[in-house]
Amino acid sequence: MLAPEIAIRAKRKLTNRLIAAHDAPRLKPHLTDDMVLITGDGGVILGAEAVVDAFAGQFADARFLDYVRTTETVALADDGVRAAETGRWVGRWRQAGEMTGLYLAAWRASRGQWRLERELYITLTG
């Protein structure tokens, strides 16, 4: 397995590409089954399947372009099984502009891969 920080940063870039390609099903292997996502407006999405369905719903909107999450920090837990990632995000839509904010993600090492366990998004503009 790659060094945790390198692996997590690579996974973040990969999930950004999958979102830009509007490929919701390919996001699921990068999420734990019990994934929890708190959206920028405070909504809660429980479970990997529900997160994938939420992305698919956004991808059905012809105005939706992408979300880009830019990693700023990655910190590894003492046990080496969990990690925290912080960064900035931007969401873009045709004719509707951008939303931006900060995020915090919890990653868990599982079956030799880092998978997203929790994400919290905070909308600051837009």
Residue pairs with C-beta under 8 A, 6 or more apart in sequence:
1 7
1 109
1 112
1 113
2 10
4 74
4 76
4 80
4 83
4 109
4 114
5 74
5 76
5 83
7 113
7 114
8 71
8 74
8 83
8 85
8 107
8 114
9 71
9 74
11 30
11 107
11 114
11 116
12 69
12 71
12 85
12 87
14 30
15 27
15 30
15 69
15 116
16 66
16 67
16 68
16 69
18 26
18 27
19 27
19 55
19 66
19 67
20 65
20 66
20 68
22 59
22 64
24 52
24 53
24 55
24 56
24 59
25 52
25 56
27 51
27 52
27 55
28 48
28 49
28 52
29 113
29 115
30 115
30 116
31 48
31 51
31 52
31 115
31 116
32 48
32 108
32 110
32 115
32 116
32 117
33 47
33 48
34 46
34 47
34 48
34 117
35 45
35 46
35 47
35 48
35 51
35 116
35 117
35 118
35 119
36 44
36 45
36 46
36 117
36 118
36 119
37 44
37 45
37 51
37 54
37 118
37 119
37 121
38 44
38 45
38 119
38 120
38 121
39 45
39 121
40 91
40 99
40 101
40 121
40 122
40 123
41 123
45 51
45 54
58 64
61 93
62 94
63 93
63 94
63 95
63 96
64 93
64 94
65 92
65 93
65 94
66 91
66 92
67 89
67 90
67 91
67 92
68 89
68 90
68 92
69 87
69 88
69 89
69 103
70 87
70 88
70 89
71 85
71 86
71 87
72 86
72 87
72 88
73 84
73 85
73 86
73 87
74 83
74 84
74 85
75 83
75 84
76 82
76 83
77 83
77 84
80 109
81 108
81 109
82 106
82 107
82 108
82 109
82 117
83 106
83 107
83 109
83 114
84 104
84 105
84 106
84 107
85 103
85 104
85 105
85 106
85 107
86 102
86 103
86 104
86 105
87 102
87 103
87 105
88 100
88 101
88 102
88 103
89 100
89 101
89 102
89 103
89 121
90 98
90 99
90 100
91 98
91 99
91 100
91 126
92 98
97 126
98 125
98 126
99 123
99 125
99 126
100 123
100 124
100 125
100 126
101 121
101 122
101 123
101 124
101 125
102 121
102 122
102 124
103 119
103 120
103 121
103 122
104 119
104 120
105 116
105 118
105 119
105 120
106 116
106 117
106 118
106 119
107 114
107 115
107 116
107 117
108 114
108 115
108 117
109 115
